[in-house]
Amino acid sequence: MLNVAVFPNIDKENAPMVLKRIVDFYHDKDVKILMPMDGAKFFDYGKYGVEDIENHPIDMALSIGGDGTLLGICRRLYERDIPVCGINIGTFGFLADIELPEIESKLEKIMQGQYYIEERMLVSGFVKSGEDDERFLGHAINDVVVTKSGAARMLHLGLMVDGCRVMDYKADGLIVSTATGSTAYSLSAGGPLINPKIKVLLLTPICPHTFNARPMVIDENDEVKINVAAFHQDIIVTFDGQETFKIKPGDTVIVRKAPLPAKIVKFDDKNYYQTIRTKLLYNA
């Protein structure tokens, strides 16, 4: 029996329809559907709901939403070695590989094992205050961003890579992105597109107040340290734009490659460059 965990985004208009199609597809197959209890009750599928779903046997997870939903599920299931397949009802869907017209055909391919798994690097973020030990904050698949909140003045940021002082920025922030995240916030801030098969990190300043601050590509194993020199208190660090932590002036944010990758389900009829053309360039 295949244990499939389904994670619907309750804020998406099409989520009930997609969930019904999944349930209808699996109803006569040797598949056990599991859902987080709160989501199951919300969509009136209480019989599939389980508490503490992260600790149940799961062979594959289905994400119903956009890329943000998929990113959240990957972080939620981190360390479980569970592949996540995205059904896209969001805006772009760079990671979510199944579109609405092909739900049943792709679910059938999953049943037949006609898919492959891409491993995408995660990064781990920490903060260090003074002489205190560094404190773990979270993981990200797209990016870790040090920035200001509200209308605070620009930040003074000191960048170190592998113990070497590289540059001091006056900017609204700094993005530490994986190749996967090169199509996210970093792209909007002027960073390049990077094929996720290339194992690198990308450093992109946000609105730097200097002409010589440019995005920088570094090795995936490099350790990044960002010292925050600012007099105001409205400083935050975000993970994939979804988890936010306040930090203090003088703190140092540390970003390094996480021990384990995310596993994302892909199909042979999709291509990275085709996705870029149809979902980014064509819609520009």
Secondary structure, DSSP 4 states (H G I P E B T S, - for coil): -EEEEEEE-TT-TTHHHHHHHHHHHHTTSSEEEEEEHHHHHHTT-GGGEESSGGGS--SEEEEEESHHHHHHHHHHTTTS---EEEEE-SS--SS--B-GGGHHHHHHHHHTT--EEEEE--EEEEEE-TTSPPEEEEEESSEEEEEE-TTPPPEEEEEEETTEEEEEEEESEEEEEESGGGGTHHHHTTPPP--TTS-EEEEEEES-SSSS---EEEETT--EEEEEE-SSS-EEEEETTTEEEEE-TT-EEEEEE-SS-EEEEE-TT--HHHHHIIIIITT-
